[in-house]
Amino acid sequence: MLIEPGKLLAQINSPDELKKFSKDQLVQICEELRQYIIDSVSVYGGHFGASLGVVELTVALHYVLNTPSDQLIWDVGHQAYGHKILTGRREKFHTNRLYKGISGFPKRKESEYDSFGVGHSSTSISAALGMAMASKYKGDDLKQHVAVIGDGSMTGGMAFEAMNHAGVSDTNMIIILNDNCMSIDPNVGALRDYLTDITTSQTYNRFKDDLWRILGKFSKFGSSAQEIISKVEGAVKSALLKQSNLFQSLNLRYFGPVDGHDVNHLVEVLNDLKKIPGPKILHCLTVKGKGYDLAEKDQTKWHAPGKFDKITGEIAKKIHDTPQPPKYQDVFGHTLVELAEEDETIMGITPAMPSGSSMNIMMKEMPHRAFDVGIAEQHAVTFSAGLATQGLKPFCNIYSTFMQRAYDQVVHDVCLQNLPVVFCLDRAGFAGADGPTHHGAYDLAYFRCVPNLVVSAPMNEEELRNMMYSASKFDGPYSIRYPRGQGVMPDWRTPMREIPTGQGRIIKEGDEVAILTIGHIGNYAIEACEQLEKEGLNPAHYDMRFVKPLDESLLHEVFGKFKKVITVEDGCLMGGFGSAVLEWMMDHDYQAQVRRLGIPDDIIEHGTQLELHRECGFDPDGIAAAVKKLAEPVSAGQHA
């Protein structure tokens, strides 16, 4: 089903074509763009509220800027659906986030209009500043560099580091703060309160428009007059708000707040800002989900609702005749509460993902013991370390891909001090439609090389509960990784028991070939073994549970019995679980044919998890094929 655009939007395949319309027609273009996004996401799924909230801003930016020469950088990236539609990808938009289709995030190799690849948060200001510095170095004073930061990204420390540098850079740069008070969940912290103070100050808002008009007129009188009015502007803002302006204290000219849904006013403001030299910040007030009533009222639910009926608002759900396994994240959330009820030292920490990680369950039941620290992964880890020094047991839940952002803190602040912080890595392995920026491909490799850190992965919900229980009793750093989506056990509330650190288990006895798996992907091996038995093959299957420490007694058994071994992991092959097994084999003077299955040394794009597993050859059919190939007798002249 192809979505039909409105009559004006149908004529726009580039920003140049957008500029052919009069300002009076921009409101209708915004209405048609918003409706196109609603129609498309309702039918094909995807992120929703964030792009609806920046429709007017998107149209105004492409109307005023000379993109792609001017550099436009979107933070987080799921704000950029309107941007993609206006920049030549409308006819491909139905493939958004689908296997082999366009990406759900800006991507440099996809379009020249995507100035910087994004997916993680708080990167836009640093990237835009680097581009602006490059233009300054090349003597290109006319080029514009615009960073659109919002959806909670301003809480990331990297944004403040970049603003601190930008304030002394004297570059041609505009930071647009898309202030909608949301990330996926509501924003938290002192910055949220500060921005609220600005936006609700009636006295300040009465004066700001007059100040803006005065500023625009003073530029023609020369640099000294502009410097004077800049000081006056800052002084008046500070007095009216009864506090210093955070952004101006960083030497960023602050303008706003302005209505982010008034497209014509935005065009005027952006045209004015282009004429003012130096780094500037424009504070835009927007509503996440703007234009779709249900999304405005429940912004967390409608961040990425999947397919839905746009008339009734009913979100499509599969109806099952039998009980279904829960999501791993929900098993984590409920199990953490169970553990915390028995152990008063247990605390919960998440960086802005309470609903995505199911930490919201503990936050509801025990609000004094569970913390959302905002999009600030580095702070989350070191905050957890601080709690641990005082005898508490923090469970720090961070998506695998976002844990990469806090790697130094894991090493320096937790592991070197051997502190008992439990890292629960959600979305490990392929993240699906979110693609390579969100795949949790590297955690097994980057964690197993760190001293003192236990690295584990459960094969099912029962194992996740047991590992969480075991981690709560362990006196040191402990990581548990599990994938996005459902497990395999409808009856998952099993009694918890402690697993000895580094102890694997045998799932199935066999002969000739041994399959060693880590984590949920072991369920694929079970399917493969069932398929192979029908064909007369009988491989053994071992669930190793731990990448560090490895179960050495189990490995002695495997390599003492088998000369053909396959390792399977939903992680990178370079330095991962299979590499650990090979290193152990060599260190202990065993010889065997070993075939490693996992994520190759390549960027794997988006698609369903099963599609990506199949592409990489470790779906059930891929595992079965690897066993059959390895089990083939070696013909004369071939090397074993």
N, C-alpha and C positions, 0 to 999 in steps of 0.2 A: 504494500500500500504506500504510494507516494503522497506526500503531503503537498497540497497546493498552496503556494504563497499568495499574499494579497497583491492587488494590481500594481502598487508602487514597489513593493519588495521584489516582485517578479522581474523588475527592470534593473535590479541592483546585483551585479556580480563582482563589483570592486568598489573601493572607496571613491574612485574618480567618478563612477556613475552615481554614487550617493550625492556627491557635490553638485550634480546637475539640477537637483531639486532645490526649491526655494525653502527658506527657513520656515515659512508657513506650513510646509508639507511634512516637516520633521515629526510633528506629533502623530500624524497618521502612520508614518513609517515606523515609529516606535510601537504603535498599537499592532501593526501587522507583524513586526518582528517578534513581539511578545507572544502573539497568538501562534505564530509558527513554531516557537519553542514549546509552547504548551501542547500543540497538536503532535509535534514530533516525539517529545518525551513520553506523552501518554501512550503512544503506539509502540515505540521502540525502547523505552526505558532510558535511564541515565540520571545524571545530576539535574536538579531542577531549580530549587529556590534561589541559589546564588546567581545564576545567569538572569533570571527574571528581575532580580534586584538591580542589575546594572544595565538594563536595556537603554535607558535614556543616556546614561554616561557613555556607553559604547557608541551609540549613534553620534553623540556630540564630539567625541574624540576623533572618530574617523572623518567627521565633517570638517573639523578644524585642522587636524594634523595632515601632514603630507606623508602618510604611510605608503609604502614601507621604508622610505628614506628616513623619515622620523621614526625613532625607535619607541615602540609601545610594548611594555612588559606587564604581563598579568601575574599577580601573585596567586599561589595555590593552583589556579588553572581552571577549576570548574566554574569560574565566573565567565569563561570565554566563549560560550556557545554562540552568543550574538556576534561576537568578533569573527568567529569562523564562518558564520552564515553570510556576513557582509563582505568577506574577503575571498569569494570565489568557491566556497565549499558547500553552498546551499544544496546543490543537486546530489552531493555525496553525503549529506548530513544524515540520511537514514541509515548509513553504515556506521555511525558514531558508536565506538566502543565494541563493535562486533569484530569477530575474527577476520583479519585481512582488511578491515575497514579503517576509517579515519580514527585518530586518537581522540579520547575524551579531554585531552589537555593540549595546550599549545606545544608545537614540536617543530624545531627548526627545519628538519628535512621534509616536513609536510608542506610548508608554505613559507614564502619569503616574508609574509606578514607576521609570522611567529618569530619575533626577534630573539626570544630566549625560551628554551625548553623548561617547563615547570611541572609541578606535581606536589613537591614538598612546599612548605610555607616559608615566608619571611625572607625570600631570596631576591625579590624584585628590586629593592632599593640598591643593594650591592651591585647587581647586574647593571642597572640603569646608570649608576655612578661610574662603573668601569667604562661603559659606552660613552658617557659624557666626557670623561677624562680623555678617552681616545680621540674624540672629536676636537677637544681643546688642543690636544697635542698636534693634530693635523691642521689646525687653523680653521676648522669649520664652525664658525660662530652661529650659523643660522639653524643648524640641526637641532631638533627638539628630542628630549629623552624623557619619557613619561613612565613612571612606575605606579601601577594601580594596586594598592595593597589594602586588603580587607578580609572579611570572613574570619576574623580572629588573628590574622597573620602579624599584626602589629605587636602582639604579646611575645613574639619570638625575639630572643636576645640579639639575633643577627640583624634584625631591623634597626635596633638602637645602635649597634656598632656602625652600621652603614650611615645612619643619620649623623652620628658624631663626626664621621669623616666628611660627609657631604657638606656639613656646615662650614668647613674651612676650605672647600674645594674650588669655589668660584666657578662652578660649572653651570651650563644651561640645562637645568633639570627641574622637573615638576614631579612631586610626590602627591598622588591622589589617595587620600585616606577614605576608603569606602566604609563608612561607619554604619553598620547594621546591627551592632551589638551581638553578633552571632559568629560562631565558627560552624561546627555541626551542632554543638550544644551552645547554650548561651555563654557569652564571654564572661570571664571572671577576672578579678584582680583590681588593683588600684588604678590602672590605666583606664579600665572601663568606667570607674567612678569619675575619673578626671574628665573624660570625654562627655559623660553625662552632665557634669557641672557646666561645661561649655554650652552644650546644646539646650539646656533648660534655663540658662540665665536670661531672664526676660529683659533686664536692663541692657546687657551686652547685645542681645539680638536687635534691640531698637536702634542701637548706634552703628552696628557693623556695616549696614548697607551705605549709610552716609560716609563712613570712613573709606569704604571701597571706592565710591565715586570720587572722593577727594584725591585718593592715591592715583587714580587713573589720570586725573588732570595735572598733577604735579610733575609728571615725568618730562613734560616739554620745557620745564624751567631749568633743567640741568641736574647734574649729579648731586650738588650740595643740597638743593631743595629736596631731592628725593631722599637723601640721607636724613634730613631733618624730619620729614613726614614719617619716615620709617620709625624713627625713635618715638615720635608722637603717637603713632599707631600702636606700638608696643606698650607704651606707658598707659594709654587709655584702656587697652584690653586688660592689662594687668590690674588696673585700678577697679574696673568694672567687675572683673571676675574674682577680686580679692585674693589673687595669687599670681605668681609669675607664670608666663606662658611656657610650657614645657618645650614646645617646638622652637619658639623664638630664642629660648635660652641655649639651644643648640645651633643658633645662627641660621635658622631656616625661617624665611618669611612665611608667616602663617596667614592664610585667608580662609574665611568661612566662619561658622558652618553655612553651607548652601544646600538648597533642596536638590537632592540628586535625582529627582524625578521631573524636574522642570527643564526639558531639553533645550528650549530656546535661551533660558538664562544661563545654562551651562555653556552653550556656544559663545555667548557674550563674555563670560568669565574666562574661558579658556583662551579666547582671542586676546583678551587683555593680559593674561599671564604670559603668553608668548612674547610680549613686548617688554616684560620686566626681567632684567638680567639676574643671574645668580640662582641658587637653589631655593625652591619654594615648596610649600605644602598647601594643598587645597583640601579642606575638610568637607566631605559630601555626606549628607544624611540620606540613607536609603532604607528600604524595607525589603528584607529577604523574602522572596516569594511574591513580590509586588505584582498585582494584576490577577492573581488566582487566590480567591478568598481563603480557601482551606490552607493553602501554603503560607499565607500571611499569619493565620491563627496558630498553626502548629508547625513552626519552622524546622524543628529537629526532625519530625516525621517526614517532612517533605523536602529534606535536603537531597535525598536520592531515593525516591519512593518505588522505583521500578515502573512497570506498565500500570496504567490506571484508566478508569473511565472519566474523561474530562468533564462530563455533565454531572454525574453523581458523586465523583470523587472517590469511588470505590477502587481501592488498590487491588490489582489482580493477585490472587493467591491460589496455589495449587490445592485441590481438594484430594485428600488421601483416604482410602478405606481402612487403613491400618495405622496404628501409632507410629510416628516418625521419630528418628533420632533428633536430639536437640543440636543447636549450634554449639561448637566448642566454647565460644565466648560466654554463652549462658551457663554452661557447666562450670566454667571458671568463676563467674559472678556468684552463683549460688553456693558453690563449694567454699569460696573465700569467706562468705558469711558464716557458714557452718564452722569453719576453722576459727574464725574470730570470736564466735560465741564461746568456744572452749579455751581460747588463749587470748587473754587481754592485751598481750604485747603486739598482736598482729595489726598492721595498719595497711591501708590501700592508697596508692598514688597513681594518677594517670595524667598525662599532658594533653588535656582538652579532648579526650575521647571517652567520656563516661558512658555514653550510650553505645558507641562502637565497640567498646571493650567489655561492656556489661559491669563496669565498676559502679554504674548508677544504682545497682542493686544494693551494694554496701553503703553507698552515699545516702540512700533512703533509709536503710535500717540503722546505720551507725554514722550519722553525719559528722560526728566529732572525731571519727577514726578513718575517714576516707577523704582524699584531697584531689581536686582538679586544679592543677597548677598553671593551666593555660598552655598554649602551644610553645612549650619550653622544655624540650627533652633533656638538655644538659642540666638544667636546674632540677628537673624531676629526679635524675639519678643522684646528684650530689645532695639534694634535700633528703632523699632516702638514706644516703650514707650518714648524714647527720642524725637522723632518727635512730639508725642502727648503733651509733656510738653510745646512745643513751639507753641501751638495753631493749629497744623495740625491734620488731621483726617486720620490715616493710616488704610488701608485695607490690613491686613497681611494674605496671602493665603498660607496655609500649609496643606498637606494631613493629614487626621486624624491620621493615624499611626505614622507620623513623628512629629505631635504635642506632642506626648508622650515624645519626647526627650527634649522639652522645657517647661515642666510643671512647674518647679520651677520659671522660668522667668514669666510665666503667673500669678502665684500666687504673687510672691514677687515684681516684677517690674511693673506689670500692675494693678492687682486687688487690692492690698493693698493700692495703690495710687489712685485707682478709675480713671484711665486714659482712655480716649475715643479711644481705639484701637478696630477695628473690626476684629475678627478672622473668616476667611472663610475656613471651613474645607472640602476640596474636598475628594473624595474617602471614605466618611463615610459609615459605614456598611461593607458588604462583598466586597472585592476588586476583587474577581473572581480568575482567574488563577494564580495570584501572591501569593495567599495563606496566611497563618496565619501571616507571618511577615508584610504583607501589609493590612490585614483587619483593618478597622477602627471601631473596636468593642467597644471601651471603653470610647469614648469622652463624651457621655451623662452622664455616671457615674462619671468620674473624673472632669468634669466641673461643675456639678450641686451642688457640695459641696463647691464651692469657693465663698466667699462673693463678692457682687457687680457685678457679671458676669451674664448677660442675656444669656440663652441657648435656641436656637430656631432651627427649622428645617422646610423648606418649603415642601409642598406636590407636588408642580409642579413649572413650570418656572415662571408663574405670581407671585406666592407667593415668589419665590426667589428674583425677582426684587423688590417686595414690602418690603421684609425684609431688603434688601440692602439699599433701600431708607430710611426705618425707622431707621436703624443702623446709617446712615449718620447724622441723626437728634438727635441721642441719646447721652447724655453727660455721657458716662461711657463705660466700657467694654461690648462687645456684640459679641456673637458667632453665626454663621450660618453654619449648616452642611448639606451637600447634597452628593448624591452617585456618583459613577463612571457611566458614560454612559448616555443614552438618557433620556429625560423627557417624557412628554405625550402631549405636546401642539405644533403642527406644527406652529400655529399662536401665537407666544409667545411674540411678541413686544407689550405688553399691556401698557397703561398709568400707571405710578407708583403712588401708594398712600400709606400713612402712616398707619401702623397697630399699634394700641395701644399696648404697651408692656404688654405681658402676656394675650392677648386676643385670645381665640380659636374660633372655628366656628362649626356650625352643618352642616353636609353634607346631612344627611338623617334622617328624623323622623322615629320612629319605636316603637316596643313594646317588652316586655319580656327581650330582651338582648340588651345591649349597647356595641358597639365596639369603643374604644378610641385608636386613632393612632397618631403617631408622624412622620412627614416627608413623604418622597416619598412612603414609604410602605403603606400609606393610599390608594394608587391607587389599591393595592391588595384587600383591604377591599371593595372598590367599586365593583370590579369584584365578590368578594365573596357574597356581598349583592344581586347582580343581579342574581347570581346562586341560592341563597337561596329563593328569591322571587318566582322563578319558582317551588320551592318545598313547597311553602306555608308558609315560615317563613319570618318575617319582622323585622330584627334587626335594631336598630338605629346606626348611625355612626357619631362620633364627631372627627374632626381634631383639635387636641389640640394646634398645632403650637409651643407652648413653654413648655419646661420642667421646666424652671425657669424664671420668676415666673409662676406657674400654674394658669390657669383661674379658680379662686375659685367659681365664680358665676356659671360657666358652670358645675363644679363638684358638686355643691349643687343641681343643676337641675338633673344631672345624678343619683346621689345616693339618691335623694329624690324620683325619679320615678322608678329606676331599682334596682332589687335585684340580677341581674346577669350581670356581666361586664367582658369584655375581653379587655386587653391592648395589643397593637401590636407595636413592635419597631424593627428596624434593628440595634440593639445594644445589649450589654450584659444585661442579666436579673439581675445580681448581682449589685444592686445599681442604676439601670437605670430608665427609664421612668415609667415602671410598679411599681417599688419599690417606686417611688415618689408618685404615685397615692395611693398605699396602705398606706403609711405613712400619707398622707392627710386624707384618709378615717378613720383611727384609731384616729387621732388627733381630728377629728370632730364627733366622736361617731356614725359613720354610720356602718351598718352591711350589707354585701353583699357577694355573691359568686364571687370571682375575679379570672380569669384565665389569667395568663401572657404568652404571646408569644414573643419570641425573641431568642437571641443567648445564649445557655446554658453555664454553667460554665465548659467549655471544650475547647480544641484546635480544631477548625474546619479547615480541610485541604482545598485544592484548588479545583476548579471546576468553572463552570459558576455561575453567581449570582443566577439564578433561581434554579439550582441544589442544591446550598447550602441553599437557603431559604426553599426549599422543605425538605431537610434533617433535618432542624431545626423546621419544622412544621408551618412556617408562610408565605408560598406561598398562593395564592387564595384558593386552595383546603384545605390547612391546616387551614386557618381561618374559612372557611365554616364548616369544620368538628368540630372545637372547638365550634362554635355557636350551631350546632346541638346537640353536646354532652351536652352542658350546658343547652340547652332548654329542654332536656328530663325531664319528670316528675320524681321526686324522689320517688322510690318505698318504700313500708313499710319496716322499719328496717334500711334503709340507712340514713346516715347523710347528711344534706344539705351542 
